[in-house]
Structures are given as structure tokens and as C-alpha cells.
Amino acid sequence: MPSKSTSTDTTTDPLAPTGEVSRLSVNINADTAAKLRWYKDNKHISITETVRRAVALLYLVEQETEGGNEILIRSKDGKSVRQLWMV
């Protein structure tokens, strides 16, 4: 669980509510970068849009599971179902 900052200085927080856009710089490993690139290339979208979608999906999954719901993945033929677990 991420620790919460006790500082009142938000000038160093890239997600501080100072405007409509926040600029982030993140460090990711090669595997994560390859997955982001794969999605970007397959959907013909920008890295920014790729990250937006990833965050939106993560948020949806967290909101649903915190509410007691399960996330299920059903095969095309409908014969097999798997449950998605987030740790």
C-alpha cells in the first residue's frame, strides 16, 4: 500500500489538482514497455491514450472488486470462465 505524504506542499506532486493536465515521468521495465508499445501499435493510439486506458481499466477493476463484485473472463465459446484476481 503506498504511503501517504504528510506534506502540504503539492508543487512536487505531478497529480496535484493544478489544472486539467498532469505531466508524469515514470520508470518501467522492458517487459512493461513492450506491452504498452504492443497495445499502442495494435490500437493505433498514442502512449498517452494507452496509459489513460490502462488506468481507467485498473480503476474499474478496483472499484468493482472493492464493492464485492468479481471480474470474470469467459472464453469465446462460453464453455470456460476464469476469475481475474488483482493483488
Residue frames as qw, qx, qy, qz and C-alpha x, y, z in Angstrom:
[[0.000, 0.891, 0.454, 0.000, 0.00, 0.00, 0.00],
 [0.403, 0.527, -0.050, 0.747, 1.51, 3.37, -0.97],
 [0.353, -0.449, -0.471, 0.672, 2.33, 5.68, 1.88],
 [0.087, 0.903, 0.367, 0.208, 0.53, 8.99, 2.09],
 [0.414, 0.318, -0.172, 0.835, 2.53, 12.18, 2.15],
 [0.308, -0.719, -0.505, 0.365, 2.04, 14.41, 5.15],
 [0.285, -0.172, 0.127, 0.935, 3.50, 17.41, 3.37],
 [0.301, 0.751, 0.436, -0.395, 1.21, 20.27, 2.43],
 [0.040, 0.611, -0.443, -0.655, 3.48, 21.24, -0.48],
 [0.777, 0.381, 0.492, -0.093, 1.79, 19.99, -3.67],
 [0.318, 0.821, -0.321, -0.350, 4.22, 21.64, -6.08],
 [0.048, -0.457, 0.870, 0.178, 6.22, 18.39, -6.31],
 [0.537, 0.207, 0.790, -0.210, 3.12, 16.21, -6.77],
 [0.012, 0.088, -0.648, -0.757, 2.56, 15.59, -10.50],
 [0.167, -0.457, -0.831, -0.268, -1.05, 14.62, -9.79],
 [0.058, -0.400, -0.442, 0.801, -1.88, 17.73, -7.78],
 [0.283, 0.715, 0.634, 0.086, -5.12, 19.36, -8.96],
 [0.203, -0.533, 0.076, 0.818, -3.48, 22.40, -10.53],
 [0.350, 0.429, -0.356, -0.753, -5.05, 22.12, -13.97],
 [0.876, 0.238, 0.027, -0.418, -6.54, 19.80, -16.49],
 [0.844, 0.392, -0.351, 0.108, -3.29, 18.07, -17.44],
 [0.612, -0.685, 0.389, 0.063, -0.61, 16.41, -15.32],
 [0.603, 0.612, -0.512, 0.010, 2.77, 15.52, -16.79],
 [0.845, -0.441, 0.298, -0.058, 4.33, 12.33, -15.45],
 [0.425, 0.601, -0.677, -0.005, 7.68, 10.68, -15.83],
 [0.876, -0.313, 0.280, -0.237, 7.79, 7.03, -14.83],
 [0.052, 0.518, -0.845, -0.121, 10.39, 4.30, -14.86],
 [0.916, 0.063, 0.182, -0.353, 9.19, 0.94, -16.21],
 [0.541, -0.330, 0.726, 0.269, 10.99, -2.27, -17.07],
 [0.095, 0.274, -0.696, -0.657, 11.45, -3.55, -20.61],
 [0.029, 0.305, 0.948, 0.089, 8.57, -6.04, -20.36],
 [0.111, 0.698, 0.521, -0.478, 6.08, -3.34, -19.32],
 [0.097, 0.590, -0.278, -0.752, 7.35, -1.00, -22.05],
 [0.018, 0.066, -0.870, -0.487, 6.92, -3.76, -24.65],
 [0.068, 0.507, 0.853, -0.105, 3.33, -4.39, -23.51],
 [0.113, 0.729, 0.221, -0.638, 2.50, -0.69, -23.68],
 [0.064, 0.451, -0.553, -0.698, 4.06, -0.47, -27.16],
 [0.067, 0.161, 0.950, 0.259, 2.18, -3.58, -28.31],
 [0.129, 0.663, 0.676, -0.294, -1.17, -2.12, -27.22],
 [0.068, 0.704, -0.074, -0.703, -0.36, 1.32, -28.70],
 [0.022, 0.307, -0.723, -0.618, 0.63, -0.20, -32.03],
 [0.063, 0.284, 0.945, 0.147, -2.34, -2.58, -32.22],
 [0.069, 0.751, 0.595, -0.279, -4.90, 0.11, -31.39],
 [0.391, 0.485, 0.249, 0.741, -3.11, 2.86, -33.37],
 [0.314, -0.915, -0.209, -0.139, -3.21, 5.26, -30.43],
 [0.178, 0.753, -0.431, 0.464, -0.68, 7.34, -28.52],
 [0.465, 0.016, -0.745, 0.478, 1.22, 6.20, -25.45],
 [0.194, -0.105, 0.362, -0.906, -0.76, 8.83, -23.52],
 [0.726, -0.068, -0.177, -0.661, -4.06, 7.26, -24.59],
 [0.709, 0.051, -0.701, 0.055, -2.67, 3.81, -23.85],
 [0.231, 0.046, -0.678, 0.697, -1.83, 4.84, -20.28],
 [0.438, -0.097, 0.128, -0.884, -5.24, 6.54, -19.89],
 [0.795, -0.042, -0.420, -0.436, -6.98, 3.31, -20.88],
 [0.592, 0.058, -0.737, 0.319, -4.79, 1.21, -18.60],
 [0.007, -0.070, 0.540, -0.839, -5.53, 3.47, -15.63],
 [0.602, -0.068, -0.062, -0.793, -9.27, 3.50, -16.43],
 [0.786, -0.016, -0.590, -0.186, -9.31, -0.30, -16.57],
 [0.416, 0.057, -0.715, 0.558, -7.37, -0.62, -13.31],
 [0.241, -0.096, 0.327, -0.909, -9.74, 1.86, -11.66],
 [0.726, -0.069, -0.294, -0.617, -12.81, -0.07, -12.90],
 [0.719, -0.007, -0.689, 0.090, -11.44, -3.39, -11.64],
 [0.237, 0.063, -0.634, 0.734, -10.54, -1.94, -8.24],
 [0.415, -0.104, 0.142, -0.892, -13.92, -0.22, -7.82],
 [0.786, -0.061, -0.410, -0.458, -15.82, -3.38, -8.72],
 [0.679, -0.009, -0.691, 0.247, -13.77, -5.74, -6.55],
 [0.068, 0.108, -0.532, 0.837, -13.81, -3.35, -3.59],
 [0.567, -0.083, 0.023, -0.819, -17.60, -3.35, -3.96],
 [0.623, -0.106, 0.720, -0.287, -17.61, -7.14, -3.59],
 [0.806, 0.502, -0.007, -0.314, -18.02, -7.97, -7.28],
 [0.713, -0.210, 0.568, 0.354, -15.95, -10.47, -9.25],
 [0.355, 0.673, -0.388, -0.520, -14.28, -9.89, -12.62],
 [0.785, 0.049, 0.618, 0.023, -14.80, -12.90, -14.89],
 [0.196, 0.516, -0.596, -0.583, -13.28, -13.78, -18.25],
 [0.806, 0.227, 0.488, -0.246, -15.39, -16.06, -20.42],
 [0.376, -0.150, 0.726, 0.556, -14.00, -17.94, -23.43],
 [0.291, 0.183, -0.411, -0.844, -15.44, -17.21, -26.87],
 [0.431, -0.146, -0.823, -0.339, -17.35, -20.47, -26.87],
 [0.545, -0.502, 0.065, -0.668, -18.73, -19.76, -23.39],
 [0.884, -0.141, -0.445, -0.013, -17.52, -23.09, -22.04],
 [0.684, -0.157, -0.394, 0.594, -14.82, -21.79, -19.75],
 [0.177, -0.921, -0.073, -0.338, -14.77, -18.98, -17.23],
 [0.635, 0.006, -0.402, 0.660, -11.80, -17.64, -15.29],
 [0.302, -0.916, -0.254, 0.079, -11.83, -15.17, -12.44],
 [0.432, 0.628, -0.205, 0.615, -9.46, -12.19, -12.55],
 [0.646, -0.657, -0.257, 0.290, -7.60, -11.58, -9.30],
 [0.262, 0.805, -0.200, 0.494, -5.73, -8.38, -8.54],
 [0.754, -0.400, -0.326, 0.406, -3.04, -8.44, -5.86]]
